[in-house]
Amino acid sequence: MKNRFLKCIFVAVVALSVVSSCATRRKLANLMSEDSTANVQLALANEADYLPEMKNDLKASRDTLTVKDDDGREFLLMKAVKDEETGEMVATEVIDAAKVTARFRNVAERHGKVDLAFQIMVPPSMMDTKWQLRFYPDMFVMEDSLRLDPVIITGGDYRKAQLRGYQLYDKFLSKIIQDTTKFIDLEQLEIFLQRNIPQLYAFKSDTSFVDENQFNSVYGVSQRQAVEHYTNKVARNINERRKSKRDAMYAKYVRVPIVTEGIRLDSVVVNTEGEFVYYYVQTINTRPKLRKVDVKLSGEIFESDKRIYNIPVTEPLTFYISSISAFVDNTEKYLTKVIERRATANTECRIDFEAGKSVIKTDYAENAYEINMISRTIASLLENKDFDLDSIIVRATASPEGSFTLNSSLAQKRSEAVSAYFSKYIESYKDSLKREAGFSMSFNGEEQKIEAAEKPVDIRFTPRCIPENWDDLDALVDKDVVMNPDQKSDYFSIRAESNPDVRESKMKNQAYYRYMKETLYPKLRTVKFNCYLHRKGMIKDTVHTTVLDSVYMRGVQELKDMNYAEALALLSPYDDFNTAVAYVGMDRNLNAMRILSKLEKTAQVNYLLAILYSRSGDFNNAVQHYVTSVRQNPSYRFRGNLDPEISVLIKQYGLNSEENDRIFE
């Protein structure tokens, strides 16, 4: 009797298995049929869910608004639908569609980002407890494509099989022995040590610390051989083989690993009584010229570790992107620039002279380098295309040693020597320029005279001097790191003496004088050149002209590229319309409102104010400014559908319906 009962149970289980398998095959065959309508759908999300923050604000709004036109006429707007029997507009509480069937949506860019919201809807006929459905959303942005995180729907039986594989693998791992001492016959090994190596056996009862070197000195090769002798090599080898087979056994048991990273969702379903809907939101960074994004969906069905069906690619959803940057005013901004006829160019060098001498020696000290540097500077001024060099004031300075009268005469002579030296250099340089400009070689090798375009201007040199350069010495002492504070204090105390010769005499008695004379004084023997120039072809002393404001235009470009933070950093000092656009793009609404409220109420200004009022919850003002902007520029009636702050008002009050056409007239 018992056997018959068990036999009946076995037959029933087999029958159920066969029925289940047949049902699964029929389901798969239905999916493969060309006229099947059971495939997954990619749909737009309901806009009430897509704009939850706007929906919550509108719950507290009034259903009826009053809007005025330019002549003061009032129009009543309400949340309403047309009554089919009377044709009148009647108030209603629910006007949202139950399901979105459109294949495109206008989405708004905010903060340089866009949220793409869509639904993955899987019918019950496509799901089976033995299957795993893998859906792959693909996003197409301009010339690029990107696979988004997949969505996984795992059948209950499929997940049980996955978990069963992990259980079998864990069972295999539990058979691997990690403690290698378990392969040693410790009892027999201990007897061996007690009889043959008592000094090693003594460590067993020794409670003192035994370091590794001490233990190794006793534990020798023979002892290792003993351990090897009492080791169960067969069991150890079996264990090692198990270790080496871990990867192979994982692949055998865990055919389809459970993946948790890089997946948007892995939902386990037990039955297939209802439709599975996943609300997918992908945030992307915008980029210049990005106008639309397409999203497609493909997928696969797996049974065990085999792919049994490729889910066809869906029709694309298209998201058209609107941006606040579209309101950018591209008008170029100019600055008034005052151009001076005269200009100066200053430089200095340190030409060394022998003590008490004023003759320039090019091979003395570092003179060759210094003279070459000044020569290059003067040459660049002579060749300047915008300015002509008029005159040069040469001012030589001397250090304080010696009498002030002698230093004054010496500094003046040195200034005159430098002026004469570079005056000759300029004449020589101008002659070379005239030769280059005055002659050219013909094809037959003969020189042909070409008149110079302009007559060279004589350059005046004015030698001047500073007999003793005490001001620069003050600065050198103040910054010096060798002199201590007491020495510096003593120097400045002596510096208060008005007579420079007495001052110098007092310093000679100080311990730091030698250091100053050898280290600081040479730095005071400088020659400064003040070059005076005038702008070529310019007669008036000043000319006012306009130049493009490059900083402002760079800010405008950043705004067009939706880099709002960078744009605001450049545009904030201007506090104009484009600055307001940057504020709107960054949700800095009070600053944007402050600027826009002062500007002329153009269509653009009114439209942006409508956005700002909508954000603040003042829907009456938002609708009023939107309606006014449309009257000024009818294209904004269609633009309103692109911005969530306006589109939600359009839907709430039926602003773009035929019944409300009169408010835009």
C-alpha positions in Angstrom: 0.0 0.0 0.0 2.8 2.4 0.9 4.7 1.6 -2.3 1.6 2.3 -4.3 1.1 5.7 -2.6 4.7 6.7 -3.2 4.4 5.6 -6.9 1.3 7.9 -7.2 3.2 10.8 -5.8 6.1 10.2 -8.2 3.8 10.0 -11.2 2.0 13.2 -10.1 5.3 15.1 -9.7 6.5 13.9 -13.2 3.2 14.9 -14.7 3.3 18.4 -13.1 6.9 18.8 -14.4 5.9 17.8 -17.9 2.9 20.1 -17.8 5.1 23.0 -16.5 7.7 22.3 -19.2 5.1 22.3 -21.9 3.6 25.6 -20.6 7.1 27.1 -20.7 7.7 26.0 -24.2 4.4 27.3 -25.4 5.2 30.6 -23.8 8.5 30.8 -25.5 6.9 29.8 -28.9 4.4 32.6 -28.4 7.2 35.1 -27.9 9.0 33.9 -31.0 5.9 34.2 -33.2 6.0 37.2 -35.6 2.6 38.5 -34.6 3.3 38.4 -30.9 2.2 41.4 -28.9 3.6 40.0 -25.7 7.0 41.7 -25.8 8.4 44.3 -23.4 7.4 47.9 -23.9 9.5 51.0 -23.4 7.3 53.9 -22.5 7.5 57.5 -21.2 6.8 57.9 -17.5 3.7 59.6 -16.4 4.5 63.3 -16.1 2.8 63.6 -12.8 5.5 61.3 -11.5 8.1 62.9 -13.6 7.5 66.3 -12.0 6.6 65.3 -8.4 7.8 68.6 -6.9 5.6 70.6 -9.2 2.7 68.4 -8.6 3.0 68.8 -4.8 3.0 72.6 -5.2 -0.1 72.6 -7.4 -2.1 70.6 -4.9 -2.2 73.8 -2.8 -2.9 76.1 -5.7 -6.2 77.6 -6.7 -8.1 76.0 -9.4 -9.2 79.4 -10.7 -7.0 82.3 -11.8 -7.7 85.7 -13.2 -5.5 87.0 -15.9 -5.5 90.6 -17.3 -4.5 91.7 -20.8 -2.8 95.0 -21.8 -6.2 96.8 -21.9 -7.1 95.7 -18.4 -9.7 93.1 -19.5 -10.0 90.1 -17.1 -10.1 86.5 -18.2 -11.0 83.6 -15.9 -8.9 80.4 -16.1 -9.8 77.2 -14.3 -8.8 73.6 -14.1 -11.6 72.3 -16.3 -12.7 70.0 -19.1 -15.5 70.4 -21.7 -18.8 68.8 -20.8 -19.8 66.6 -23.8 -23.5 67.3 -23.4 -23.5 71.1 -22.9 -20.2 72.0 -24.5 -19.3 74.1 -21.4 -16.1 74.1 -19.5 -16.7 72.5 -16.1 -14.3 72.2 -13.1 -12.8 68.8 -12.6 -10.3 67.2 -10.3 -8.7 64.6 -12.6 -7.5 65.5 -16.0 -4.3 63.4 -16.3 -4.1 60.6 -18.8 -3.9 57.1 -17.4 -1.1 56.0 -19.7 1.5 57.8 -21.8 1.7 56.6 -25.4 3.8 59.3 -27.0 7.3 58.3 -28.3 8.9 61.7 -27.4 9.1 64.2 -24.6 10.5 67.6 -24.1 12.7 67.7 -21.0 14.4 70.6 -19.4 18.0 71.0 -18.6 18.7 72.3 -15.1 22.2 72.9 -13.5 23.8 71.4 -16.6 21.9 68.1 -16.1 18.9 66.4 -17.6 16.7 63.6 -16.1 15.5 61.0 -18.6 12.5 59.2 -17.1 11.0 56.2 -18.8 9.2 52.9 -17.9 10.1 49.3 -18.7 6.9 47.4 -18.8 7.0 43.6 -19.0 3.7 41.7 -19.6 2.8 38.6 -17.5 3.1 36.4 -20.6 6.7 37.2 -20.9 7.7 36.1 -17.4 8.3 32.6 -16.1 9.6 31.4 -12.8 12.3 29.4 -14.5 13.5 32.3 -16.6 15.7 35.3 -16.0 15.0 38.4 -18.1 17.8 40.8 -18.7 16.9 44.2 -20.2 19.6 46.6 -21.6 18.7 50.2 -22.1 20.9 51.9 -24.6 21.3 55.7 -24.8 22.3 57.5 -28.0 23.7 61.0 -27.4 24.9 62.8 -30.5 27.6 60.6 -32.0 28.0 58.5 -28.9 26.1 55.5 -27.5 26.1 54.2 -23.9 24.7 51.1 -22.4 23.0 51.9 -19.1 22.7 49.7 -16.1 20.6 46.6 -16.9 17.4 45.7 -15.3 17.0 42.0 -14.3 13.8 40.1 -13.6 14.6 36.7 -12.0 12.0 34.0 -11.7 11.6 32.3 -8.3 12.7 28.9 -9.5 15.6 30.4 -11.4 16.9 32.1 -8.2 16.5 28.8 -6.3 18.7 27.1 -8.8 21.3 29.9 -8.5 21.2 29.5 -4.7 21.4 25.7 -5.0 24.6 26.1 -7.0 26.1 28.3 -4.3 25.1 25.7 -1.6 26.8 22.9 -3.6 29.9 25.0 -4.0 30.0 25.9 -0.3 29.6 22.2 0.5 32.7 21.5 -1.7 34.7 24.2 0.0 33.8 22.8 3.5 35.7 19.6 2.5 38.9 21.5 2.0 41.0 21.3 5.2 42.9 24.5 6.0 44.8 23.3 9.1 47.6 21.1 7.7 48.4 19.6 11.2 45.3 17.5 10.9 47.2 15.3 8.4 49.9 14.5 11.1 49.6 11.6 13.5 50.5 13.8 16.5 50.3 11.0 19.0 53.0 8.9 17.3 55.1 12.0 16.5 55.1 12.9 20.2 56.2 9.5 21.2 59.0 9.7 18.6 60.2 13.0 20.0 60.1 11.9 23.6 62.3 8.9 22.9 64.7 10.3 20.3 64.8 14.1 20.7 64.1 14.9 24.4 65.5 18.4 24.2 62.9 19.3 21.5 60.1 17.5 23.5 61.0 19.6 26.5 59.6 22.7 24.8 56.1 21.2 25.3 56.2 21.8 29.1 58.4 24.9 29.0 56.4 28.0 30.0 59.1 30.5 29.2 59.2 32.3 25.9 61.2 30.5 23.2 62.2 32.6 20.2 62.3 31.3 16.7 66.1 31.1 16.4 66.3 29.1 19.6 63.7 26.7 18.4 65.3 26.3 14.9 68.6 25.5 16.5 67.1 22.4 18.1 64.6 21.6 15.3 66.8 20.1 12.6 66.5 18.2 9.3 65.9 14.8 11.0 63.0 16.2 12.9 61.4 17.5 9.7 61.8 14.1 8.2 60.0 12.7 11.3 57.1 15.0 10.7 56.9 14.0 7.1 57.0 10.4 8.1 54.0 10.7 10.4 52.0 12.7 7.9 49.1 11.1 6.0 50.3 11.9 2.5 47.3 10.4 0.8 44.8 12.6 2.7 47.1 15.7 2.2 47.3 15.1 -1.6 43.6 14.7 -1.9 43.1 18.0 0.0 45.6 19.7 -2.3 43.8 18.5 -5.4 40.6 19.9 -4.0 42.2 23.3 -3.5 43.4 23.3 -7.1 39.9 22.5 -8.4 38.2 25.4 -6.6 37.8 27.5 -9.8 36.6 24.6 -11.8 34.0 23.5 -9.2 32.8 27.1 -8.9 32.2 27.1 -12.7 30.5 23.8 -12.4 28.1 24.6 -9.6 27.6 28.4 -10.0 26.7 28.5 -13.6 25.0 31.9 -13.4 26.4 34.0 -10.5 24.2 36.4 -8.7 25.5 39.9 -9.7 24.8 42.9 -7.5 27.1 45.6 -8.9 26.4 47.5 -12.1 22.7 46.5 -12.1 19.9 49.0 -11.7 17.5 46.4 -10.4 17.4 42.6 -9.8 13.8 41.7 -8.8 12.7 38.2 -8.0 9.2 37.3 -9.1 7.3 34.3 -7.8 4.3 34.4 -10.0 3.3 36.2 -13.3 -0.2 37.3 -12.5 0.5 41.0 -13.1 2.4 43.4 -15.3 5.9 44.3 -14.1 6.7 48.0 -14.4 10.1 49.6 -13.6 10.4 53.4 -13.4 13.8 54.2 -14.7 15.5 57.6 -14.3 18.9 58.3 -15.8 20.6 61.7 -15.2 23.0 62.9 -17.8 25.3 65.9 -18.1 24.5 68.2 -20.9 27.0 69.3 -23.5 27.2 72.1 -26.1 24.8 71.5 -29.1 23.0 68.6 -27.3 19.5 68.8 -28.5 18.1 65.3 -28.2 18.7 61.9 -26.7 17.3 58.5 -27.9 16.8 55.5 -25.7 16.2 52.0 -26.9 15.7 48.8 -25.1 16.9 45.2 -25.9 17.2 42.1 -23.8 17.6 38.4 -23.4 15.8 35.5 -21.7 17.9 32.9 -19.9 16.9 29.5 -18.7 19.6 28.0 -16.5 22.8 29.2 -18.1 21.5 29.2 -21.6 20.1 32.1 -23.6 16.8 30.9 -25.1 15.5 34.1 -26.6 16.7 37.5 -27.8 14.2 40.2 -26.9 13.8 42.5 -30.0 15.0 46.1 -29.8 12.1 48.5 -29.0 11.2 51.6 -30.9 13.2 54.5 -29.5 12.0 57.1 -27.0 13.2 60.5 -28.0 13.9 63.2 -25.4 14.2 66.7 -26.8 16.2 68.9 -24.5 15.4 72.5 -23.8 17.9 74.7 -21.9 17.8 78.0 -20.2 20.9 78.8 -22.2 18.6 79.3 -25.2 17.7 82.7 -23.8 21.2 84.0 -24.0 21.5 87.5 -25.5 24.3 87.2 -28.0 24.7 91.0 -28.4 28.3 91.9 -28.3 29.4 94.1 -25.5 32.1 96.7 -26.0 34.4 98.7 -23.6 35.5 102.3 -24.1 39.2 102.3 -24.1 41.4 105.4 -23.9 44.5 105.2 -26.0 47.4 107.5 -24.9 49.7 108.9 -27.5 52.7 108.7 -25.2 54.1 105.7 -23.4 57.1 104.8 -21.3 59.3 101.8 -21.0 61.6 101.4 -18.0 64.5 99.1 -17.4 67.7 99.1 -15.5 71.1 97.4 -15.4 74.3 97.4 -13.2 77.3 98.6 -15.1 80.4 98.4 -13.0 83.2 101.0 -13.1 86.6 101.0 -11.7 87.0 102.9 -8.4 86.7 106.6 -9.1 86.5 106.1 -12.9 83.7 106.8 -15.3 85.0 105.0 -18.4 82.9 102.0 -19.5 84.8 98.8 -20.0 82.8 96.1 -21.6 85.2 93.4 -20.3 85.0 94.5 -16.7 83.1 92.4 -14.2 79.6 91.5 -15.6 79.4 94.5 -17.9 79.3 92.4 -21.1 76.1 90.7 -20.0 74.4 93.9 -18.7 75.3 96.0 -21.8 74.0 93.2 -24.1 70.7 93.1 -22.2 70.1 96.8 -22.5 71.1 96.8 -26.2 68.5 94.1 -26.9 65.8 96.2 -25.1 66.6 99.3 -27.0 66.7 97.4 -30.3 63.2 96.0 -29.6 61.9 99.5 -29.0 63.5 100.8 -32.2 61.8 98.0 -34.2 58.4 98.4 -32.5 55.6 98.6 -35.1 53.3 100.7 -32.9 55.6 103.2 -31.2 58.5 105.4 -32.0 61.2 106.0 -29.5 61.6 109.7 -28.7 64.0 110.1 -25.8 65.8 108.2 -23.1 66.7 109.5 -19.6 69.7 107.8 -18.1 70.0 108.0 -14.4 73.1 106.7 -12.7 73.5 106.1 -9.0 76.5 105.7 -6.7 77.1 104.1 -3.4 77.7 106.3 -0.2 81.5 105.7 0.2 83.5 108.9 -0.4 82.3 112.5 -0.2 78.9 113.5 -1.4 80.4 116.1 -3.8 82.7 113.7 -5.4 80.0 111.0 -5.7 77.7 113.6 -7.3 80.3 114.5 -9.9 81.2 110.8 -10.5 77.6 109.6 -10.8 76.9 112.4 -13.4 80.0 111.5 -15.4 79.0 107.8 -15.4 75.5 108.8 -16.5 77.0 110.8 -19.4 79.3 108.0 -20.3 76.4 105.5 -20.5 74.4 108.0 -22.5 77.2 108.5 -25.0 77.8 104.8 -25.3 74.2 103.9 -26.1 73.7 106.9 -28.3 76.5 105.6 -30.5 74.9 102.2 -30.3 71.5 103.6 -31.5 73.1 105.5 -34.4 75.0 102.3 -35.5 71.8 100.3 -35.2 69.7 102.8 -37.1 72.3 102.8 -39.9 72.1 99.0 -40.2 68.3 99.3 -40.3 68.6 101.9 -43.1 70.9 99.8 -45.1 68.5 96.8 -44.8 65.5 99.0 -45.8 67.4 101.1 -48.4 68.8 98.4 -50.7 67.7 95.2 -52.3 69.3 92.8 -54.8 67.9 92.4 -58.3 68.0 89.2 -60.2 71.1 90.3 -62.2 73.1 90.9 -59.0 73.0 94.7 -59.1 72.0 96.7 -56.1 68.9 98.9 -56.5 68.3 101.9 -54.2 64.9 101.8 -52.4 63.9 104.9 -50.4 63.1 104.3 -46.7 59.4 104.7 -45.9 60.1 107.1 -43.0 62.9 109.4 -42.0 64.5 108.1 -38.7 63.8 110.3 -35.7 66.7 111.5 -33.6 66.6 110.1 -30.1 67.6 112.4 -27.3 69.6 111.2 -24.3 69.4 113.1 -21.0 72.0 112.0 -18.4 71.0 112.5 -14.8 72.3 111.1 -11.5 71.6 110.2 -7.9 74.9 110.8 -6.1 74.3 108.4 -3.2 71.5 105.9 -3.4 70.4 105.9 0.3 66.8 105.0 -0.4 67.7 101.7 -2.0 70.3 101.0 0.8 67.5 101.4 3.3 65.4 98.7 1.5 68.4 96.4 1.3 69.2 96.7 5.0 65.6 96.1 5.9 65.4 92.9 4.0 68.9 91.6 4.8 69.1 88.3 6.6 72.8 88.6 7.7 72.5 91.8 9.8 70.9 91.2 13.2 68.1 93.4 14.6 70.5 95.5 16.8 72.7 96.2 13.8 69.7 97.3 11.7 68.4 99.5 14.5 71.9 101.1 14.8 72.0 101.7 11.0 68.6 103.4 10.9 69.6 105.5 13.9 72.7 106.7 12.0 70.6 107.1 8.9 68.6 109.9 10.6 71.7 112.1 10.3 71.0 114.7 7.6 74.6 115.2 6.4 75.5 112.3 4.2 79.2 112.7 4.8 78.8 112.6 8.6 76.4 109.7 8.2 79.0 107.7 6.2 81.7 108.6 8.7 79.7 107.3 11.6 79.0 104.0 9.8 82.7 103.3 9.2 83.2 102.7 12.9 80.5 100.0 13.0 81.3 96.3 12.9 78.8 95.7 10.1 80.2 98.4 7.8 82.6 96.1 6.0 79.8 93.7 5.2 77.7 96.5 3.9 80.5 97.9 1.7 81.4 94.6 0.2 77.9 93.1 -0.2 75.2 95.9 -0.3 77.1 98.8 -1.8 77.7 97.2 -5.2 74.0 96.7 -5.6 73.5 100.5 -5.4 75.7 101.3 -8.5 72.9 101.0 -11.1 71.9 102.7 -14.3 68.2 103.2 -14.9 66.8 103.9 -18.4 63.4 105.7 -18.7 62.4 105.4 -22.4 59.7 107.7 -23.7 57.7 106.8 -26.8 54.8 108.0 -28.9 52.3 106.0 -30.9 53.0 106.1 -34.6 50.7 108.2 -36.8 48.9 109.6 -33.8 48.7 113.4 -33.3 46.2 113.9 -30.4 47.4 113.1 -26.9 44.4 110.7 -26.3 41.9 108.8 -28.4 38.7 107.1 -27.2 37.8 103.9 -28.9 35.7 100.8 -28.3 37.0 97.3 -28.0 35.2 94.0 -27.6 34.7 93.0 -24.0 36.5 89.6 -24.1 35.7 88.7 -20.5 32.0 89.3 -21.0 31.9 87.4 -24.3 33.7 84.5 -22.7 31.0 84.5 -20.0 28.4 84.4 -22.7 30.1 81.4 -24.4 30.2 79.6 -21.0 26.5 80.3 -20.6 25.7 78.9 -24.1 27.7 75.8 -23.2 25.6 75.5 -20.0 28.6 75.9 -17.7 26.5 78.1 -15.4 28.9 78.4 -12.5 31.8 79.5 -14.8 29.5 81.8 -16.6 28.3 83.4 -13.4 31.9 84.0 -12.2 32.5 86.0 -15.4 29.1 87.8 -15.7 28.2 88.6 -12.1 29.9 92.1 -12.2 27.7 93.1 -15.2 24.4 92.4 -13.4 22.5 92.3 -16.8 20.1 90.0 -18.6 22.7 87.3 -19.3 23.7 87.4 -15.6 20.0 86.8 -14.7 20.0 83.8 -17.2 23.0 82.3 -15.4 21.2 82.8 -12.0 18.1 81.1 -13.4 20.2 78.2 -14.7 21.6 77.7 -11.2 18.3 78.1 -9.4 19.5 81.2 -7.6 16.0 82.6 -8.1 16.1 85.7 -5.8 19.1 87.1 -7.6 17.6 86.4 -11.0 14.3 88.1 -9.9 16.2 91.2 -8.6 17.8 91.8 -12.0 14.9 90.9 -14.2 12.5 93.1 -12.2 14.6 96.2 -13.2 14.8 95.4 -16.9 12.4 96.3 -19.7 9.6 93.8 -19.8 10.5 92.1 -23.1 9.1 88.7 -24.1 12.2 87.0 -22.8 12.2 88.9 -19.5 8.5 88.1 -19.0 9.0 84.4 -19.8 11.9 84.0 -17.3 9.8 85.8 -14.7 7.0 83.3 -15.3 9.5 80.5 -14.6 10.7 82.2 -11.4 7.2 82.9 -10.1 6.2 79.2 -10.9 9.2 78.0 -8.9 8.2 80.2 -5.9 4.5 78.9 -6.0 3.1 82.3 -7.1 1.1 80.7 -10.0 -1.1 83.7 -10.6 1.9 85.9 -11.4 3.5 83.0 -13.3 0.5 82.6 -15.6 0.2 86.4 -16.0 3.8 86.8 -17.2 3.6 83.7 -19.4 0.5 85.0 -21.1 2.2 88.5 -21.6 5.3 86.9 -23.1 3.2 84.9 -25.6 1.4 88.1 -26.6 4.8 89.7 -27.3 6.2 86.7 -29.0 3.7 83.9 -30.0 6.5 81.3 -30.3 6.7 81.2 -26.5 3.3 79.5 -26.5 5.1 76.4 -27.8 8.2 77.0 -25.8 6.1 76.7 -22.7 5.7 73.0 -23.2 9.5 72.6 -23.0 10.0 74.0 -19.5 8.5 72.0 -16.6 7.7 75.2 -14.6 5.5 76.4 -17.5 4.2 73.2 -18.9 2.7 72.2 -15.6 0.8 75.4 -15.6 -0.3 74.9 -19.2 -1.8 71.5 -18.2 -3.2 72.8 -14.9 -5.2 75.6 -16.5 -5.5 74.5 -20.1 -3.6 77.6 -21.2 -3.0 76.4 -24.7 -6.4 75.0 -25.4 -8.6 76.5 -28.1 -11.1 77.7 -25.5 -8.4 80.0 -24.0 -7.1 81.4 -27.3 -8.7 84.7 -26.5 -6.3 85.4 -23.6 -3.4 85.6 -26.0 -5.0 88.0 -28.4 
